[in-house]
């Protein structure tokens, strides 16, 4: 099973997780890459709580497309109504410079937990609450047609938020991505 990727739950295909709490706050192995949930395929998560460890620096609550290789382009992620506390990455793709197909992140709470996702078609980041941990939405495609919707969010004013796509069709409102970190090309 791809060595389990040090995950509490590793799914080799598509997965749906509902009403689950994972508390890894007692983890102490510094330098280890813990994951609460690792999915090789698409994932849907609803009404879950993920508590990470401040003693472990390289943690991921939900990572999707991990080990998918070229199939990552068919992977989708839908994460709703969940709480994330103390994760280096609360939600992330495989972080291998390859895009998932589409990502929806709606109605979640992020405390000391960042979001770092990429997609080729769309990313929806709506109705979330986040502290100063950061949100990065990216597309690695050479000519992406990604549509990013970031509306109805409550984000810490000191938060370093960015949407990095080239080119992009970006919809945002006044309470989403309140701090413009850069305005060079299509980086917001």
Secondary structure as UniProt FT lines:
FT   HELIX           2..6
FT   STRAND          7..11
FT   STRAND          15..18
FT   STRAND          21..23
FT   TURN            25..26
FT   TURN            30..31
FT   STRAND          33..39
FT   STRAND          43..46
FT   STRAND          49..51
FT   TURN            54..55
FT   STRAND          58..64
FT   TURN            66..67
FT   HELIX           69..74
FT   STRAND          76..80
FT   STRAND          83..92
FT   STRAND          100..106
FT   STRAND          109..126
FT   STRAND          129..130
FT   TURN            132..133
FT   STRAND          135..138
FT   TURN            142..143
FT   STRAND          147..151
FT   STRAND          154..155
FT   TURN            157..158
FT   STRAND          161..164
FT   STRAND          169..172
FT   TURN            174..175
FT   TURN            185..186
//
